[in-house]
Amino acid sequence: MSCLALFDLDGTLADRQSALSDAVTGLCRAHALVPDAEQWLRTQLADRAKPDDFTQLRHAFGLAVPAAQLWQEYVDLISAAVTCRPEVLEGLAHLRAAAWTVGIVTNGASDIQRAKLTRTGLAELVDGVAVSGDLEIRKPDSRLFELVAARCGVSLADGGWMIGDNPAGDIGGGQQVGLRTIWLRGRPWPEDLLPAHHVVDDVTDAIAILLNETE
């Protein structure tokens, strides 16, 4: 029986921050937005992006462009800018070759996250994906983990691993559904959260740990 490995997307498998910066710059240049609008947008989208953000942008700065158009342009720009390093893609391929079942569980709007997965090639390397926008819930909600396991064709009751950079969402969420966890250090660690099983600096280190489990 294969073992389940669930990965976060942004900040774990893919570099969201650089893509976000490039996308905001491109959007603001395309519409000649004033510096205040650009700064507002960078702040608003720092942790997550949703269509309502662009409705607020349009109203706050008196833009004539429809909010839906601004959102779609942003989706296209950030999906074009997002990157996943070749060694990460290779690592996921090695996991599947070693009989691991691989899934991605990510917070975010469905259209933007799936566009990222397609653009980076990650969509072809995993067995299932669950995006918070699918159910309008967010990690650490256990239902999102149950959904990705079902889409991978496995059960959380059989165990597995959760790998991510968000202590509460990824590690806390994984812990509450019985998964072992690997944390990519960087964000502040909550005092009331149990430690992860492993702490690494890069997702490739996490993949190496998983591959050692099957040797």
Residue, then its C-alpha position, 0 to 999 in steps of 0.5 A: m500500500s502506498c503512503l500519502a504525502l500532502f503538500d501545501l502550494d504557496g511558500t512550499l512547492a511554489d514561490r508565491q511572493s515573487a510571482l505576486s510582486d511581478a503580477v501586481t507590478g504588471l497589472c498596475r502598469a497596464h492600467a497606469l494605477v497611481p502608487d497609492a493603488e499599487q501599495w493598497l493592492r500589495t497590502q491587500l493581496a499579501d496573504r491571499a487574493k480573492p475577486d472581492d479585492f478587485t471590487q474594492l480596488r475599483h471603488a476605492f480608486g475610481l477605476a473604470v475597468p470592471a472588477a471581473q476583468l481586473w481579477q482575470e488579468y491578475v489570475d493570468l499574470i500571477s499564474a504566468a509568473v509563478t515558479c516551481r524549481p526543477e528539483v522540486l518537480e523531480g522530487l515529486a516524480h521520485l516520490r510517485a515512482a517510489a509508490w507514494t500517493v501525492g496530493i496538494v492541499t492549498n488555501g486560495a481561490s480555486d481558479i487562481q490556484r489551479a492556474k498555478l498548478t497547471r502553469t508550473g507542471l505540478a498538476e501532472l505530478v500529483d494524484g489529487v488536489a483540494v483548494s479551499g475555494d472548492l468548499e469555501i473553507r480553509k486549512p486547518d479545517s479537517r474537511l479540506f484534508e478529507l477532500v484531498a485524501a478522497r481525491c487521491g483515492v486514499s483514506l486519512a485513517d491510513g496515515g501519511w504526511m503533511i508538508g508546509d510552511n504555515p504552522a497553524g494551517d499546514i502543521g496544525g491541520g495535519q496534526q488534527v487529522g492524524l498525519r505526521t508533519i514536516w514544517l518549512r521553517g520561517r513563520p513564527w511558531p505558535e506557543d500552543l502548537l505541538p512540534a512538527h516531526h521534522v523541521v527543514d529549510d527547503v521542501t527538497d529536504a522534506i522530500a528526501i526525508l519521505l524517500n528515506e522512509t521507503e528505502 
